[in-house]
Amino acid sequence: MTSMIRYTNQSLLGTVESLRSLRVQGRKVAHCHGVFDLLHPGHLAHLQEAKAQGDLLVVTLTPDHLVNKGPGRPIFTESQRAAMLSALEMVDFVAVTTSATAVEAINLLKPDVFVKGPDYAIESDDLTGNISIERAAVEAIGGQIYFTQAPAMSSSNLINAHLSTYASQAGSWLKDFRSTHSESDVLQWLQRLADLRVLVIGEAIIDEYVVCEALGKSSKDPVLAFREMSSERQIGGSLAVARHCSGLGAQVCCLFRVGSNPFDTEFITEQLNGGVKAHMVRSAHEPTIVKRRYLDNVTENRVFETYIMHDESPDPSDDQQTLETLRRLIDDVDLILVADYGHGLLSAALVAELTSSEKMLAVNTQSNAGNRGFNTVSRYPRVDFVCLNGSEVGLELRRRHLTMNELVPQIRERTGASRAIVTEGARGLACSGANGEVTHIPAFAEVVRDRVGAGDALFAVTALLTAVDAPVDVTGFYGNLVGAASVAELGNRSYVDATRLMRHAVALMK
């Protein structure tokens, strides 16, 4: 037997290079790929059987940032997972990949045998579709695929039962949720979203993040000085909501206004990436909205932010063009999502057109520094589904110290909505359906990096699930799940993806 190579941060390319001389000696290479977040007897049996298929066993690992197991996962870092695997006698090489699937590793390693567990033997049961592309990659290099007969065990099941990554309230709620819903029951609601035709209307926003180093107070003037170190641009506002809806599989069009700067429109078009049919109303009277946030390079906390925006009533010609475009689009959709940030796009004429329609109307109005708190949901005389945070509901009701059980029915009564969700940050969310009962779901988030964009992701998912009449607790479950994933990242750096969300859900339902 070849002496084992322990994990020493060897790259995948380094592993390929190390295998060259061994291949010359005629050694047969078997290859496994996975997360291996919690090693258990099922893994050991799988790896032993895999080693029996060749002379050398190479195990590749999914990197931490691509693990699709939900918030708080993986439990162990990629280096810790690699070190544990390297300690096993049957494993000869361990390397971390740079992609979510094994295709990259298969193409580089060119294994004689690619080994998967028995739960992948039926391709139609694989939610990700990864096994089909991995099989194609193996066949393309002339290798074969082998399915082990290892006993069925699940790291996610063990973690959920004994090592929950969630606070006690969330863990307890998830345990109760698993007792009343099956995995297939929960997943089927996501699968229904692909049939929806969705219109998203609202302000287009470009979010910019500028990371700065604090230099201190100027020696000449009483001002603080900062050095810009890096910057990042993202699409936000209604554009982010539309991207989330598209990622869930819905057919999405988005109506918004932009300024005359061609670089902004090119950036937006590039970021929407063909997944959303964009209907841009180009204005010569107002700029594309840009929200620029300056972050401290040590803490990543926001130091201050600036807005580029129009703060007057919309130009009548711009408003009329937007209204005419809305009238052309509205008949061909099943559902309208209104992402209203209070920056002027949703005029009285547009609100009247939207609320006079018979289409399902989902509304999220936001109060922020740009609209000075004047933007509340009572502008809409008809709403089918409303999604707001607690402070926004408080502003609408002109009440401060209300409980979640009080906020939800009162905002439903104020708007006439058949369903409502009120979010409370670290305290989770409360939701209510046709029976009026309020369901409270604790927050799933364990890491909060940036709250920007979390409400947009939650609104998109819960509105679409409401449109297909998903149960209230299932809707809230997915809302909390995407919210937790969003706050762990900077702004809208990534978007909801149906496959990824299914993987998260499956991990939590084990």
Secondary structure, DSSP 8 states (H G I E B T S, - for coil): -------SS--HHHHHHHHHHHHHTT--EEEEEE--SS--HHHHHHHHHHHTTSSEEEEEE--GGG--S-TT--SS-HHHHHHHHHTSTT--EEEE-SSSSSHHHHHHH--SEEEE-GGGSSGGG-TT-HHHHHHHHHHHTT-EEEE-------HHHHHHHHS--S-HHHHHHHHHHHHH--HHHHHHHHHGGGG-EEEEEE-EEEEEEEEEEEEEE-SSSS-EEEEEEEEEEEEEEHHHHHHHHHHTT-EEEEEEEE-S-HHHHHHHHHHHTTSSEEEEEE-SSS--EEEEEEEETTT--EEEEEEE---S---HHHHHHHHHHHHHHGGG-SEEEEEE-SSSSS-HHHHHHHHHS-SEEEEEE---TTTTT---GGG-S--SEEEEEHHHHHHHHT-SS--HHHHHHHHHHHHT-SEEEEE-GGG-EEEE-TT--EEEE----S--S--TTHHHHHHHHHHHHHHTT--HHHHHHHHHHHHHHHHTSSTTSS---HHHHHHHHHHHH-
